[in-house]
Amino acid sequence: MTILQPSSALGRTMAVAMGTLRVLTVAEEGPVQLLDSLDALREALAKGLLLWADLDISADTAIAQKVLNGVFAFHPLTVEDALTPEPNPPKLDDHGEFIFIIFHALTSYTPFVDVTTQELCLYLGPNYLVSSHSGPVEALEAIWQRCLKDGLPLRRGPEWLLHAVLDRLVDDYLHYIDAMEESLDRLEMEALEGREAKLLDRILQLRGNALRLRRLTIPQRELLWRLSHPEFPALVRPEANIYFRDIYDHLVRIEYLIESLRELTDGALHTYLTVISNRLNEVMKVLTAMATIFLPLTLISSVYGMNFIHHVWPPFNSGWGFPAVMAAMAALGLVMALFFRRRRWL
C-alpha cells in the first residue's frame, strides 16, 4: 500500500490516491487511513475495521463491480441498481447482513430551473458503509473531509456515518425550500405591482419543482421511518434510532412545507390571473366607452353620407353647413365623454 505523508493538519492521517474508489478505515483508537488497493480493502474488512468505501462510477464501473460483487458480494439486484444509468426511486431494501438504500441528493439550488437530483446508493453493514454515485456529491465530500480530520462520525460506527450523510442531504432540501419560499414572496409582490415579465412561467416553474420534490420526499420519508425504529438491531443500534427519527421529522416538515408551497403557488397564480383579468377589464371598459362615444357620431356621418339631393338635407345648401355638422358631432362626443368620466366609466 502506497502511503502519502500526512499533512500537519491531519496529524496521524494517512492518505493515498485511489482513482474511482477511495476507502477510509479507522480503528476505535487508531489513526485514519486511506487505502489504495482492493487487497488492502479486503484485509481491512477481514480485520473488522470500521471503513467507508466511496465509489464514483461516472468514468468507469469496472472497479465498482469488483468491489460490490467481489469484495462485498452484495446481492446482484442491488449491484444492478447501483450501477445502472437509469434513475431509481428512493427505497430501502433489507438483505439481512446489510441494508441497501437509494437516496437522492439535490444538485440544483435555483428555484426557477428544473430541480435535478443525483442518485446515491448506500450499503450499510455491521462495520462498513459503501456509497456509490455518478459524479461528485457535495454532501459526501463535506463528510469525507470531516472523517479525515478525526475519524468522526465513522469512528462511532457506520450507522452514525449513514446518519451524517442523510442528515446533510436532507438539510440541502430544507435550504432549497427556503429559497423557493423567498422567490415565491417576490413573485407575489411582482404580481401585485403589475410586473408581468415571464411571471406566469416562473410561478409554474416553482409549482412544478414543488411537485417533483414531493415525489422524492414521500419514499425518502418512509425509509427514514424504518431507520428510526428497531427494525435492524444488528446494523442500527437503539441509541442511533432516535437520531434517524430527527431526520424523519425534518422530512415530515419538508413535506408540510411542500404542501404549503403548492398552496402558495396556487395563490400567486390566482393573484396573477386576477391582476391580468382586472387589467383586461379596464382595457375593455375604455374600448367600450370609446365605441359608445363613436356610435352616434358614426350614425350621423352615415346619415349625411347618403346619396340624396343636397337641398333635402340642411344645412348642406349653405356655406357653413359642413363645419356646423362637424362641430355638433364634436360637441356630442365631448358631452358623452364627460358623462362617462363623471360616472367613472372612463
C-alpha positions in Angstrom: 0.0 0.0 0.0 1.4 3.4 -1.1 1.1 6.0 1.7 1.5 9.7 1.2 2.9 11.6 4.1 0.1 13.2 6.2 -0.2 17.0 6.4 0.2 18.7 9.7 -3.5 19.5 9.7 -4.4 15.8 9.6 -2.0 14.6 12.3 -1.8 10.9 12.1 -4.0 10.6 9.0 -2.6 8.5 6.1 -3.8 9.4 2.6 -3.4 7.6 -0.7 -4.6 8.0 -4.3 -7.4 5.6 -5.4 -8.9 6.8 -8.6 -12.6 6.0 -8.8 -12.5 4.2 -5.4 -11.5 5.6 -2.1 -11.6 3.8 1.2 -11.3 5.3 4.6 -10.7 3.0 7.5 -10.3 3.6 11.2 -9.9 1.6 14.4 -11.5 2.5 17.6 -8.3 4.2 18.9 -6.1 4.1 15.8 -5.4 6.6 13.0 -7.5 7.3 10.0 -6.2 5.6 6.8 -7.0 5.9 3.1 -6.3 2.7 1.2 -5.2 2.3 -2.4 -5.9 -1.3 -3.4 -8.6 -3.9 -3.3 -6.2 -6.2 -1.3 -5.9 -3.5 1.4 -9.7 -3.2 1.4 -10.2 -7.0 1.8 -7.7 -7.0 4.6 -9.4 -4.2 6.5 -12.8 -5.8 6.0 -11.4 -9.1 7.3 -10.0 -7.4 10.4 -13.4 -5.9 11.2 -12.1 -2.3 10.9 -14.6 0.4 10.5 -14.5 1.5 6.9 -16.2 3.7 4.4 -15.8 2.7 0.7 -16.8 5.5 -1.7 -17.3 4.7 -5.4 -17.6 7.2 -8.2 -18.9 5.3 -11.2 -19.1 8.3 -13.6 -15.9 7.4 -15.5 -15.7 3.6 -15.0 -17.8 0.8 -13.4 -15.1 -1.9 -13.6 -13.7 -1.2 -10.2 -17.2 -0.7 -8.7 -18.2 -4.2 -10.0 -15.1 -5.7 -8.4 -15.8 -4.0 -5.1 -19.5 -4.6 -5.0 -19.5 -8.1 -6.5 -16.1 -9.4 -5.5 -15.1 -7.9 -2.2 -18.5 -7.4 -0.5 -20.6 -10.0 -2.5 -23.7 -7.8 -2.4 -26.9 -9.1 -3.9 -26.9 -8.8 -7.7 -30.1 -6.8 -7.8 -28.6 -4.2 -5.6 -25.5 -4.0 -7.7 -27.6 -3.6 -10.8 -29.4 -0.7 -9.2 -26.2 0.9 -8.1 -24.5 0.7 -11.5 -27.4 1.2 -13.9 -27.5 4.7 -15.5 -31.3 4.8 -15.3 -32.6 6.6 -12.3 -34.2 4.6 -9.5 -36.8 5.8 -7.0 -35.7 6.2 -3.3 -36.0 2.9 -1.4 -34.6 0.8 1.4 -34.1 -3.0 1.0 -33.3 -5.3 3.9 -30.9 -8.1 2.9 -30.2 -9.4 6.4 -26.4 -8.8 6.6 -26.7 -5.4 5.1 -29.4 -2.9 4.0 -29.4 -1.2 0.7 -30.6 2.4 0.4 -31.2 4.7 -2.6 -31.4 8.4 -1.7 -31.5 11.4 -4.0 -29.2 14.4 -3.4 -30.1 17.8 -4.8 -27.8 19.1 -7.5 -29.7 22.3 -8.4 -30.4 25.1 -6.0 -32.0 27.7 -8.2 -35.8 27.8 -7.8 -36.5 28.9 -11.4 -34.9 26.0 -13.2 -35.9 22.4 -13.1 -34.9 20.7 -9.9 -32.4 18.0 -10.5 -31.1 15.3 -8.2 -28.2 12.8 -8.1 -28.8 9.2 -7.1 -26.8 8.0 -4.2 -26.7 4.3 -3.4 -25.7 3.3 0.2 -24.8 -0.2 1.6 -24.9 -0.3 5.4 -23.2 -3.3 7.0 -22.1 -4.2 10.6 -18.7 -2.4 10.2 -18.9 -0.6 6.9 -20.7 1.9 4.7 -20.3 1.7 0.9 -21.5 4.7 -1.2 -21.9 4.6 -4.9 -22.7 7.6 -7.1 -22.0 9.1 -10.6 -20.0 12.3 -10.2 -19.1 14.2 -7.1 -21.7 14.7 -4.3 -21.1 17.9 -2.3 -22.6 16.5 0.9 -20.5 13.3 0.8 -17.3 15.4 0.2 -18.0 17.5 3.2 -18.4 14.5 5.5 -15.4 12.8 3.9 -13.3 15.8 5.0 -14.7 15.6 8.5 -13.7 11.9 8.7 -10.2 12.8 7.6 -9.8 15.2 10.5 -10.6 12.9 13.4 -12.4 9.9 12.0 -15.8 11.1 13.2 -18.6 10.1 12.6 -17.2 6.8 11.3 -15.3 6.1 14.5 -18.7 5.9 16.3 -20.0 3.3 13.9 -21.2 3.0 10.3 -24.8 3.8 11.2 -23.6 7.2 12.6 -21.8 7.8 9.3 -25.0 7.0 7.5 -26.9 9.4 9.7 -24.4 12.2 9.0 -24.8 11.6 5.2 -28.6 11.5 5.2 -28.8 14.5 7.6 -26.6 16.6 5.3 -28.7 15.6 2.3 -32.0 16.5 4.0 -30.6 19.8 5.2 -30.0 20.7 1.5 -33.7 20.1 0.8 -34.6 22.5 3.6 -32.3 25.2 2.2 -33.7 24.7 -1.2 -37.3 25.1 0.0 -36.4 28.2 1.9 -35.0 29.7 -1.3 -38.3 28.7 -3.1 -40.4 30.4 -0.4 -38.3 33.6 -0.7 -38.7 33.5 -4.5 -42.4 33.0 -4.3 -42.8 36.0 -2.0 -41.0 38.1 -4.6 -43.3 36.8 -7.3 -46.4 37.7 -5.4 -45.1 41.3 -4.9 -44.3 41.5 -8.7 -47.8 40.2 -9.5 -49.4 42.9 -7.3 -47.2 45.6 -8.8 -48.2 44.5 -12.3 -44.7 43.4 -13.4 -45.5 40.6 -15.8 -42.2 39.7 -17.4 -42.3 35.9 -17.5 -44.2 35.9 -14.2 -46.5 33.1 -15.2 -43.6 30.9 -16.3 -41.8 31.4 -13.1 -44.9 30.6 -11.0 -45.5 27.4 -12.9 -41.8 26.5 -12.6 -42.0 26.8 -8.8 -45.1 24.7 -8.7 -43.5 22.0 -10.9 -40.4 21.9 -8.7 -42.6 21.5 -5.6 -44.4 18.6 -7.2 -41.0 16.9 -8.1 -39.7 17.4 -4.5 -42.9 15.9 -3.1 -42.5 12.7 -5.3 -39.0 12.3 -3.8 -39.8 13.2 -0.2 -42.6 10.7 0.4 -40.5 7.5 -0.2 -37.4 9.0 1.5 -39.6 9.8 4.5 -40.7 6.2 4.6 -37.2 4.8 4.6 -36.2 7.2 7.4 -39.2 5.9 9.4 -37.9 2.4 9.1 -34.4 3.5 10.2 -35.9 5.4 13.2 -37.4 2.1 14.6 -35.6 -1.0 15.9 -36.2 -2.9 12.6 -32.4 -3.5 12.0 -31.0 -4.1 15.5 -27.8 -5.8 14.1 -27.0 -2.8 11.9 -28.5 0.2 13.7 -28.0 0.4 17.4 -31.0 1.5 19.5 -29.3 4.7 20.6 -29.0 5.7 16.9 -32.7 5.3 16.1 -33.7 8.5 17.8 -31.2 10.4 15.6 -32.7 8.9 12.5 -36.1 10.0 13.9 -34.8 13.5 13.9 -34.1 13.3 10.1 -37.5 11.7 9.7 -39.1 14.7 11.5 -37.2 17.0 9.1 -38.7 15.2 6.1 -42.2 15.4 7.6 -41.6 19.2 7.9 -40.3 19.3 4.3 -43.4 17.5 3.1 -45.6 20.0 5.0 -43.6 22.9 3.5 -44.0 21.5 0.1 -47.8 21.3 0.5 -47.7 24.9 1.8 -45.6 25.9 -1.3 -48.2 24.3 -3.6 -51.0 26.3 -1.9 -48.9 29.5 -2.1 -48.1 28.9 -5.8 -51.9 28.5 -6.3 -52.4 31.7 -4.5 -49.7 33.5 -6.5 -51.2 32.1 -9.7 -54.7 33.3 -8.7 -53.3 36.8 -7.8 -51.5 36.9 -11.2 -54.7 35.9 -13.1 -56.8 38.4 -11.1 -54.4 41.2 -11.9 -54.5 40.3 -15.6 -58.2 40.0 -15.5 -58.7 43.4 -13.9 -56.3 45.0 -16.4 -58.2 43.4 -19.2 -61.5 44.6 -17.8 -60.0 48.2 -17.6 -59.0 47.9 -21.3 -62.4 46.6 -22.3 -64.1 49.3 -20.4 -62.1 52.0 -22.2 -62.7 50.4 -25.6 -66.4 50.0 -24.8 -66.7 53.7 -23.8 -64.9 54.8 -27.0 -67.1 52.6 -29.1 -70.2 54.0 -27.4 -69.0 57.6 -28.0 -68.4 57.0 -31.6 -71.7 55.1 -32.2 -73.9 58.3 -32.6 -71.1 60.1 -34.5 -71.0 57.2 -36.9 -74.8 57.2 -37.2 -74.8 61.0 -38.0 -72.0 60.7 -40.6 -73.7 57.7 -42.2 -77.0 59.5 -42.5 -75.3 62.6 -44.0 -73.3 60.4 -46.3 -76.4 59.0 -48.0 -76.7 59.9 -51.7 -79.5 62.5 -51.6 -80.0 65.8 -53.3 -78.2 68.4 -51.2 -81.1 70.7 -50.5 -83.1 67.9 -48.9 -80.5 67.6 -46.1 -80.0 71.0 -44.5 -77.7 72.7 -43.9 -75.7 71.4 -46.8 -77.3 74.1 -49.0 -75.3 76.8 -47.1 -71.6 77.5 -46.8 -71.4 76.8 -43.1 -73.3 73.5 -43.2 -70.3 71.1 -43.1 -68.5 72.9 -40.2 -71.7 73.1 -38.3 -72.3 69.3 -38.5 -68.7 68.5 -37.6 -69.0 70.9 -34.6 -72.2 69.2 -33.5 -70.6 65.8 -33.7 -67.6 67.0 -31.7 -69.8 68.6 -29.0 -71.9 65.4 -28.8 -68.7 63.3 -28.4 -67.4 65.6 -25.7 -70.6 65.6 -23.8 -70.7 61.8 -23.8 -67.0 61.6 -22.7 -67.7 64.0 -19.8 -70.7 62.0 -18.8 -68.7 58.7 -18.8 -66.0 60.4 -16.9 -68.4 61.6 -14.3 -69.8 58.1 -13.9 -66.3 56.8 -13.5 -66.7 54.6 -16.6 -63.5 56.2 -18.1 
